[in-house]
Amino acid sequence: MKKKSNRRGRPKSDRDKDGQIIRDGSELVRALIVLEDFNKARRDGKTVREARQFVVAEHNRKFPGACMSASLAARILAEFQPEDANEALLTSQHGDEIAFRFGPRPRIPRKPSGLSKIRFGEKSKPSA
């Protein structure tokens, strides 16, 4: 009798005979939506953490049956827009349609311009 193992972590992906991961087309659509919402939030001045939370909230609002977690959003971003890459998958939304292409990875500053003047540990001066 074969012993049942208690495996932890993410399940192994389906792979073809060459070892390439086989995915459903819906995963690509989900990734495009995540990328578009993340880049939109970053352009609006949100930090990376706030942008990931925005992605999760938007996805769960748009698609209540398909739950999204922050870790899944982070995995999608790491796969399609890695920090060390020069090119990434870019998206643009026009109404209900999302177009995608490869291009230079978006470089958005770490801090929004308004926060760069604030130093940590200092109290803000009251405005008169």
Steps between C-alpha positions, in 0.01 A plus 500: 500500500636836402538754778303820456729801523402831651637738241516866581531804277376570150398201288726404211393651168404289203794469265536371146763247388766775467441627852315815391213609722157456342251770598143592436421814298303638792826531697638735235185712512525516880866600475420778250232640730737490798776676303264771377358570846846496662655741249196728523531513880875570478443782248246649743774525765430194714792314656571143389326356806195725453491413129497126579216552748316702234547214249355246745204722589423583134528139386275374781251778422494428124504121531342395832517127415874500424687598814837676479761525774790739543747215457342396169516861380867513601573175311331634185697825522825310556437286194383763252675816626815386685699778665830409332360478146533771237186385317167396643146422398313831475125547491259773400128496559245649261152454642448127553796400282857455620785514249847372584849525355860470609692818567730675747410418860321792669736683736297672769683667791489317832336790682238737366640853453303642795650253746864561409506823705389330821777359716423215731504587868425868446170651592324698233458870562142620533394716207363843578 
